Amino acid sequence: MEKLDFGPVKKLLDDPSVSEIMINGAEKVFIEKNGKKVLSDVRFGSEAEVKKLVESIYSPKGKRVDRDVPYADCCLDDGTRINAIISPVSRFGMSVTFRKFSKDINSVEDLIKLDTLDQKAAEFLIACVKGKINMLFSGGTAVGKTTLLQLLSGYFSPTERVITIEDAAELKLEQDNVISLETRTPDREGKGEVALRDLIRNALRMAPDRLVIGEVRGPEAIDMIQAMATGHSGTIGVVHGNSPREVVSRLETMILMSGINIPLWEVRKLIASTIHMIVHLDRFSDGSRKITYITEIRGLEREEIAFNDLFLHRITNIDEHGKVFGTLKPCIRYYPKFFQKLQKLSLVSDKIFVNE
């Protein structure tokens, strides 16, 4: 971690059992520990001390949080994500949230041990990554989308040129030929903004073999779709949503927000012809994070997008301590349309979808 003075929160950042730190002004610092949010015993001496902490983190990275930019994201070198927001936007003083990147999860095998997914689903996702299937990772906040993406990126070909595009650079890809692009807020004169849309368009001129888009939440959705449509296979995007079907509905709205003048059925046709699959994660009441859907976007049927669930998670038990147990099992009605491509590359066999 950077050699910064983290003050009172240093012990929380060093505690591996703490996954999130939430500073609600100088007097209240909440933490998430073992899946539960509780008030910690940490306090700051004043609001100015909290502000000093934020400035010490943000300034070296060329970011700021002030009257002109009242909130901003940032990322530490170890992957910890930070969001800071100041008054009067935050009514009760400065609020700072740290979301730590787990140091205990270093491989897909670790996710299997944590019951985030099972062996067959892992093998299938790895095959899809190697086979350059276009996909979205979806879910709510803090469900593990970035962690899953980070780990699966280890299966990108070492010969690929990969370009990552993010609001706050979090991904740390291990390949040699990787370019990391990050958005920029406007300066005090309102100039110099670099948006996700700008970066996606520019990335297409940088000879990429694969694009990874950290979070799609607005009109940049059309630029991602067009990148997929122009032969940039293996593109991966991250989208917030509550289910694969809701994610597609959100994508439709985002694309229409871009100002593109085409009817809804054409938007759906674009989505159905470019995005092959959605991997959806959920967070459960015990704090565990699991893949709950792996769903193919199969095409259009009567101007509606057709879905084909490939793997579904089902809860089997909740014990007396509230721990959630379940299984992620194949449930296909049809083999995915891209399955033959994976077979030709010798990445999968029919047995991947057989329940045992």
C-alpha positions in Angstrom: 0.0 0.0 0.0 1.1 3.6 -0.7 3.3 5.2 2.0 0.5 7.5 3.2 -0.6 8.6 6.6 -4.0 7.0 6.9 -4.4 8.2 10.5 -7.1 6.5 12.6 -8.3 4.2 9.8 -4.9 2.6 9.3 -5.6 -0.3 11.7 -8.9 -0.9 9.8 -7.2 -1.0 6.5 -4.6 -3.5 7.9 -7.4 -5.7 9.4 -8.1 -8.5 6.9 -11.5 -9.2 8.4 -12.7 -5.7 7.6 -14.0 -5.4 4.0 -15.4 -1.9 4.0 -14.8 1.3 6.0 -17.5 4.0 6.0 -16.5 7.4 7.5 -19.6 9.4 8.3 -18.0 12.6 9.4 -15.3 12.8 12.1 -17.4 11.1 14.8 -18.7 8.0 13.2 -16.7 5.3 11.4 -18.6 2.2 10.4 -17.1 -1.0 9.2 -18.2 -4.1 7.4 -16.7 -7.1 9.2 -17.6 -10.7 8.3 -20.5 -9.5 6.2 -22.1 -7.3 8.9 -22.0 -3.5 9.2 -21.1 -2.2 12.7 -20.0 1.0 14.3 -16.2 0.9 15.1 -14.3 2.6 17.9 -12.4 4.7 15.5 -12.8 8.5 15.6 -11.2 11.5 13.9 -10.3 14.6 15.8 -12.1 17.0 13.4 -13.7 17.3 10.0 -10.4 18.9 8.9 -8.6 15.7 9.7 -10.9 13.7 7.5 -10.4 16.3 4.7 -6.6 16.1 5.1 -6.8 12.3 4.7 -8.7 12.6 1.5 -6.4 15.2 0.0 -3.3 13.1 0.8 -4.8 10.2 -1.1 -6.4 12.0 -4.0 -3.8 14.8 -4.8 -0.9 12.4 -5.9 -3.3 10.8 -8.3 -4.3 14.1 -9.9 -7.8 14.0 -8.4 -9.6 16.4 -6.0 -12.8 16.7 -4.0 -13.8 20.4 -3.5 -16.5 22.9 -4.1 -16.3 22.4 -7.8 -16.0 18.6 -7.7 -17.9 17.6 -4.5 -17.5 13.9 -5.0 -15.0 11.6 -6.7 -13.7 8.1 -6.9 -10.2 7.0 -6.4 -8.2 3.7 -6.1 -5.2 2.7 -4.0 -2.4 0.6 -5.6 -3.6 -2.5 -3.7 -7.1 -2.2 -5.4 -8.9 -0.6 -2.5 -11.7 1.6 -3.9 -12.5 5.0 -2.3 -15.4 7.4 -2.7 -15.4 10.8 -1.1 -18.2 13.3 -1.0 -18.3 16.6 0.9 -20.8 19.0 2.3 -23.2 20.5 1.4 -23.9 17.6 -1.0 -23.3 15.4 2.0 -25.5 17.1 4.6 -23.7 15.8 7.7 -20.1 16.5 6.7 -17.5 14.7 4.6 -18.3 11.0 3.9 -15.6 8.6 2.8 -16.0 5.0 1.8 -13.2 2.5 1.5 -14.0 -0.8 -0.2 -11.0 -3.2 0.2 -9.9 -5.6 -2.4 -9.6 -9.0 -0.8 -6.1 -10.3 -0.6 -7.3 -13.8 0.3 -8.9 -14.3 -3.2 -6.2 -14.9 -5.7 -7.6 -17.4 -8.1 -10.7 -18.9 -9.5 -10.0 -21.9 -7.3 -10.4 -19.6 -4.3 -13.8 -18.6 -5.5 -14.8 -22.3 -5.8 -13.7 -22.8 -2.2 -15.9 -19.8 -1.1 -18.8 -21.3 -3.0 -19.1 -18.3 -5.3 -19.3 -20.8 -8.2 -18.7 -24.5 -8.8 -16.1 -26.3 -10.8 -18.2 -26.8 -14.0 -19.3 -23.1 -14.0 -15.7 -22.1 -13.5 -14.5 -24.3 -16.4 -17.3 -22.9 -18.6 -16.4 -19.2 -17.8 -12.7 -19.9 -18.4 -13.6 -21.4 -21.8 -15.8 -18.4 -22.7 -12.9 -16.0 -21.8 -10.4 -18.0 -23.8 -12.9 -18.3 -26.7 -13.4 -14.5 -26.7 -17.1 -14.5 -26.0 -18.6 -11.0 -25.5 -20.1 -10.8 -22.0 -21.3 -8.6 -19.2 -20.7 -9.1 -15.5 -23.7 -7.8 -13.6 -25.0 -7.4 -10.1 -25.5 -4.9 -7.3 -22.8 -3.0 -5.3 -20.0 -5.0 -3.7 -21.1 -8.4 -5.0 -17.7 -9.3 -6.5 -18.0 -8.3 -10.1 -14.6 -6.7 -10.3 -13.0 -9.5 -8.3 -14.4 -12.1 -10.8 -13.3 -10.0 -13.8 -9.8 -9.6 -12.3 -9.4 -13.3 -11.8 -10.8 -14.3 -15.2 -8.5 -11.8 -16.9 -5.7 -14.2 -16.0 -7.0 -16.4 -18.8 -6.6 -13.8 -21.5 -4.0 -14.9 -24.0 -0.5 -13.5 -23.2 -0.2 -12.3 -26.8 -3.3 -10.1 -26.7 -3.3 -6.3 -26.5 -5.8 -5.5 -23.8 -7.2 -2.0 -23.1 -9.1 -1.4 -19.8 -11.4 1.6 -19.6 -12.5 2.7 -16.1 -13.8 5.7 -14.1 -11.2 4.8 -11.4 -8.5 2.4 -12.5 -8.9 -0.7 -10.3 -8.0 -3.6 -12.6 -4.4 -4.9 -12.4 -4.0 -7.2 -15.4 -0.9 -9.3 -15.6 -0.4 -9.4 -19.4 2.5 -7.4 -20.8 0.6 -5.5 -23.5 -2.0 -3.8 -21.4 -3.1 -0.2 -21.5 -5.2 1.3 -18.7 -7.4 4.3 -19.5 -9.1 6.4 -16.8 -11.7 9.1 -17.1 -11.0 12.6 -16.0 -13.3 15.3 -14.5 -13.3 18.8 -15.9 -11.0 21.4 -14.4 -12.1 24.5 -12.5 -12.9 26.2 -15.8 -15.1 23.3 -16.9 -12.6 22.1 -19.4 -10.6 18.9 -20.0 -13.2 16.3 -19.1 -12.5 12.9 -20.5 -15.6 10.6 -20.4 -16.0 6.9 -20.9 -17.5 7.5 -24.3 -14.3 9.4 -25.3 -12.0 6.6 -24.1 -14.0 3.8 -25.7 -13.9 5.6 -29.1 -10.2 6.3 -28.7 -9.4 2.7 -27.6 -10.7 1.5 -31.0 -7.9 3.3 -32.7 -5.3 1.7 -30.4 -5.2 -1.7 -32.1 -6.9 -3.6 -29.2 -7.4 -7.4 -29.2 -9.8 -7.1 -26.3 -11.6 -4.3 -24.5 -12.5 -4.4 -20.8 -15.0 -1.6 -19.7 -15.1 -1.2 -15.9 -18.6 0.0 -15.5 -21.2 0.9 -18.1 -23.9 3.2 -16.7 -24.9 5.7 -19.4 -24.8 6.6 -23.1 -21.4 4.9 -23.4 -23.4 1.6 -23.7 -23.8 2.3 -27.4 -20.1 2.7 -27.9 -19.4 -0.6 -26.2 -22.1 -2.3 -28.4 -20.6 -0.8 -31.5 -17.1 -1.9 -30.5 -18.5 -5.5 -30.2 -20.3 -5.1 -33.5 -17.1 -4.1 -35.3 -15.2 -7.2 -34.6 -13.7 -6.6 -31.2 -14.5 -10.0 -29.8 -13.9 -10.9 -26.2 -15.1 -7.5 -25.0 -16.2 -7.5 -21.3 -18.3 -4.9 -19.6 -19.6 -4.4 -16.1 -23.2 -3.3 -15.4 -25.3 -2.8 -12.3 -28.6 -4.6 -12.2 -30.7 -7.1 -10.3 -30.9 -9.9 -12.9 -29.8 -10.5 -16.5 -33.2 -9.5 -17.8 -33.2 -6.2 -15.9 -29.6 -5.5 -17.1 -30.7 -5.8 -20.7 -33.6 -3.5 -20.0 -31.2 -1.0 -18.5 -28.9 -1.3 -21.5 -31.8 -0.5 -23.8 -32.4 2.7 -21.8 -28.7 3.6 -21.8 -28.5 3.2 -25.5 -31.5 5.4 -26.1 -30.0 8.0 -23.7 -27.1 8.3 -26.1 -29.3 10.2 -28.6 -29.2 7.5 -31.2 -32.2 7.8 -33.5 -33.4 4.2 -33.9 -36.5 2.4 -32.7 -36.4 0.1 -29.7 -36.5 -3.1 -31.7 -33.4 -2.0 -33.5 -31.7 -1.4 -30.2 -32.7 -4.9 -29.1 -31.4 -6.3 -32.3 -28.0 -4.6 -31.7 -27.8 -6.0 -28.2 -28.9 -9.5 -29.2 -26.3 -9.6 -32.1 -23.4 -8.4 -30.0 -23.6 -9.5 -26.4 -23.4 -13.3 -26.0 -23.8 -13.8 -22.3 -24.4 -12.3 -18.9 -22.8 -13.5 -15.7 -24.8 -12.2 -12.7 -23.7 -12.1 -9.0 -25.7 -11.5 -5.9 -24.9 -10.9 -2.3 -26.8 -12.9 0.3 -28.0 -12.1 3.9 -24.9 -13.8 5.4 -22.6 -11.6 3.4 -21.6 -14.3 1.0 -21.3 -13.5 -2.7 -22.3 -16.0 -5.4 -22.9 -16.2 -9.1 -26.6 -16.8 -9.4 -27.1 -16.7 -13.2 -25.0 -17.5 -16.3 -27.4 -16.6 -19.1 -27.1 -16.5 -22.8 -28.6 -13.7 -24.9 -30.0 -16.0 -27.6 -31.4 -13.5 -30.1 -34.7 -11.9 -30.9 -38.1 -13.5 -30.9 -41.0 -11.3 -32.0 -38.9 -8.2 -31.3 -38.2 -9.3 -27.8 -34.8 -10.4 -26.5 -34.7 -14.2 -25.9 -32.7 -15.5 -22.9 -31.3 -19.0 -22.3 -30.3 -19.6 -18.7 -27.2 -21.9 -18.7 -26.5 -22.1 -15.0 -28.8 -21.1 -12.1 -28.2 -20.9 -8.4 -30.7 -22.3 -6.0 -30.7 -21.9 -2.2 -30.8 -25.4 -0.6 -30.6 -24.4 3.1 -30.1 -21.6 5.6 -28.7 -22.8 8.9 -29.4 -21.6 12.4 -26.5 -19.1 12.1 -28.0 -17.6 9.0 -25.4 -19.1 6.6 -26.8 -19.6 3.1 -26.1 -22.9 1.3 -26.9 -23.4 -2.4 -25.8 -24.9 -5.7 -25.0 -23.4 -9.1 -26.1 -26.0 -11.6 -26.5 -26.3 -15.4 -30.1 -25.8 -16.5 -30.0 -25.4 -20.2 -32.9 -25.8 -22.6 -30.6 -25.3 -25.6 -26.9 -25.4 -26.0 -25.7 -21.8 -26.4 -25.2 -20.6 -30.0 -21.6 -20.0 -29.4 -21.0 -23.5 -28.0 -19.8 -24.9 -31.3 -17.1 -22.2 -31.5 -15.8 -23.3 -28.0 -15.9 -26.9 -29.1 -13.9 -26.2 -32.3 -11.3 -24.5 -30.1 -11.2 -27.7 -27.9 -12.2 -25.6 -24.9 -15.3 -27.5 -23.7 -17.2 -30.8 -24.1 -20.9 -31.7 -23.9 -20.3 -32.9 -20.3 -20.0 -29.3 -19.1 -23.8 -29.1 -18.9 -24.5 -32.5 -17.4 -25.7 -32.5 -13.8 -23.9 -35.1 -11.7 
